[in-house]
Amino acid sequence: MKPFRKHKGKVAPLHRHNIDTDQIIPKQFLKRIERTGFGEFLFYDWRRTKDGAHDPSFSLNHPGHAGASVLVAGKNFGCGSSREHAVWALEDFGFRAVIASSFADIFANNCVKNGVLTVVLTEAEVEEIVRRTAEHHDYHLSIDLEQCKVHDDHGFSASFGIDEFTRHCLLEGLDDIGLTLKHEAEITAYETQHPASQRVV
């Protein structure tokens, strides 16, 4: 998993509340067995018109938001089903971080396992970022996980909280497999001391 320490990226606003995982990646695209290739289907029903063309009114289709790597959304982002594909789609599209005033717990946990940072700010701070995105062309934010701070080049700054275990995993790029491999020596020692015939299966 790619470590997350400091990131500066273009911001794309999607200031809607209660965006659920079926909107992030609709169910008809969950048949893929790979973890890649989901980006083109991100927010599919919102990004495209009924005939399949890109809807120019949707914020992620705006030319000024092309290449965005920071998504700013409304409260309760990622609610609904627990599908990890939602995070895969966001990551494959190019997002490294999502900023909102609150997140669904399972979605936030899935983000940690895939190296995507969820930043919780106040509703007022989120609204200010959205306002600045409209006000400044090519608006960028810097996110510093080491200092737990967000700032831009126009005077905005905010701090965010994150539990230390989650922060450690993201800083070090450790998913569940990576965490397990940190104890590889102990696991090997245990297996050496306990013959296969004695192990509980």
C-alpha positions in Angstrom: 0.0 0.0 0.0 1.3 3.4 -0.9 2.2 5.5 2.2 0.3 8.7 2.8 2.4 11.4 4.5 2.0 14.7 2.6 -0.1 15.4 -0.4 -0.9 18.5 -2.5 -3.6 18.1 -5.1 -6.4 19.7 -7.1 -9.8 19.7 -5.4 -13.0 18.5 -6.9 -16.2 19.5 -4.9 -19.2 17.2 -4.6 -21.1 18.9 -1.9 -24.0 16.4 -1.4 -25.0 14.7 1.8 -25.5 11.0 2.3 -23.6 9.8 -0.8 -23.9 6.1 -0.6 -21.7 3.4 -2.0 -24.2 2.5 -4.7 -23.8 6.0 -6.1 -20.1 5.9 -5.8 -19.9 2.6 -7.8 -23.3 1.2 -9.0 -24.0 -2.5 -8.4 -23.9 -3.5 -12.1 -20.1 -2.9 -12.1 -19.3 -5.2 -9.2 -18.8 -8.3 -11.4 -15.2 -7.5 -12.1 -12.7 -9.7 -10.2 -9.8 -7.3 -10.4 -9.3 -4.4 -8.0 -8.4 -2.0 -10.8 -10.4 -0.5 -13.6 -13.3 0.8 -11.5 -12.4 4.5 -12.0 -14.3 4.9 -15.2 -17.5 3.8 -13.4 -17.1 6.2 -10.5 -20.4 8.0 -9.9 -21.5 6.5 -13.2 -25.2 7.4 -12.9 -24.3 11.0 -12.1 -21.4 11.5 -14.5 -23.3 10.3 -17.5 -26.6 11.1 -19.2 -29.1 8.4 -20.1 -27.5 7.9 -23.5 -24.1 7.4 -21.9 -22.5 10.8 -22.7 -20.7 12.8 -20.0 -23.0 15.2 -18.3 -21.3 18.6 -18.4 -23.3 19.8 -15.3 -21.7 17.2 -13.0 -18.8 18.7 -11.1 -16.3 15.8 -11.8 -16.8 16.4 -15.5 -15.9 20.1 -15.3 -12.6 20.7 -17.2 -11.3 22.7 -14.3 -11.5 19.7 -12.0 -9.7 17.3 -14.3 -6.9 15.5 -12.6 -8.3 16.2 -9.1 -6.9 14.0 -6.3 -8.8 15.5 -3.4 -12.6 15.1 -3.2 -14.7 17.3 -0.9 -18.1 16.0 -0.1 -21.0 16.4 2.3 -21.7 14.7 5.6 -22.2 10.9 6.0 -20.1 10.1 2.9 -19.9 6.4 2.0 -23.0 5.2 3.7 -25.0 2.2 2.5 -23.5 -1.2 1.6 -20.0 -2.2 2.7 -18.7 -2.7 -0.8 -14.9 -2.1 -0.9 -15.3 -1.5 -4.6 -16.3 2.1 -3.7 -12.8 2.9 -2.4 -11.3 1.0 -5.4 -13.2 3.3 -7.7 -12.2 6.5 -6.0 -8.5 5.4 -5.9 -8.5 4.2 -9.5 -10.0 7.5 -10.6 -7.1 9.3 -8.9 -8.3 10.4 -5.5 -5.8 10.2 -2.6 -8.1 11.8 0.0 -11.7 12.6 0.7 -12.7 15.5 2.9 -16.2 15.6 4.6 -17.8 16.4 7.9 -18.5 12.8 8.6 -18.1 9.3 7.0 -19.8 6.0 7.3 -17.6 3.7 9.5 -17.2 0.7 7.2 -16.4 3.0 4.3 -13.7 4.8 6.3 -12.2 1.5 7.4 -12.1 0.3 3.8 -10.3 3.6 2.9 -7.5 2.9 5.5 -7.0 -0.6 4.0 -6.4 1.0 0.5 -4.3 4.0 1.5 -7.0 6.6 0.9 -7.2 9.3 3.7 -10.5 10.4 5.1 -10.3 13.9 6.6 -13.0 15.0 8.9 -13.5 18.7 9.1 -16.4 20.8 10.5 -19.3 21.5 8.1 -18.3 25.2 8.1 -14.7 24.3 7.1 -16.0 22.0 4.3 -18.4 24.7 3.0 -15.4 27.1 3.0 -13.4 24.8 0.9 -16.3 24.3 -1.5 -16.6 28.1 -1.7 -12.9 28.5 -2.4 -13.0 25.8 -5.1 -15.6 28.0 -7.0 -13.7 31.2 -6.3 -10.1 30.1 -7.3 -9.3 28.5 -10.7 -7.3 25.3 -10.3 -7.8 25.2 -6.6 -5.3 23.0 -4.6 -5.1 21.8 -1.0 -2.1 20.5 0.9 -2.8 17.7 3.4 -0.2 16.9 6.0 -0.9 13.6 7.8 2.2 14.0 9.9 0.9 17.3 11.3 -2.8 16.5 10.8 -3.4 19.8 9.0 -5.0 21.0 5.8 -4.2 24.3 4.1 -4.2 26.1 0.8 -2.1 28.9 -0.7 -4.8 31.5 0.0 -4.9 31.6 3.8 -7.2 28.7 4.7 -5.9 26.3 7.3 -7.6 23.6 9.4 -6.6 20.7 11.7 -8.2 17.3 11.8 -8.3 14.4 14.2 -7.4 10.8 13.5 -6.8 7.8 15.7 -3.1 6.9 16.1 -3.4 3.4 14.8 -5.1 4.5 11.6 -2.5 7.3 11.2 0.4 4.9 11.7 -1.0 2.5 9.1 -1.4 5.2 6.5 2.0 6.8 7.2 3.7 3.5 6.9 1.6 2.1 4.0 0.4 -0.9 6.0 -2.7 -2.8 5.0 -3.9 -6.0 6.8 -1.3 -8.1 5.0 1.5 -5.6 5.7 0.6 -5.5 9.4 0.7 -9.3 9.5 4.1 -9.4 7.8 5.5 -7.1 10.5 5.3 -10.2 12.7 6.7 -12.6 10.1 9.6 -13.6 12.4 7.3 -14.5 15.2 5.0 -16.4 12.9 7.9 -18.4 11.5 9.2 -19.2 14.9 5.8 -20.4 16.0 5.5 -22.7 13.0 9.0 -24.0 13.5 8.2 -24.9 17.1 4.8 -26.5 16.3 4.8 -29.3 13.7 1.9 -29.2 11.3 0.4 -32.3 12.9 -0.1 -30.3 16.1 -1.6 -27.2 14.6 -5.3 -26.5 15.1 -7.1 -26.2 11.7 
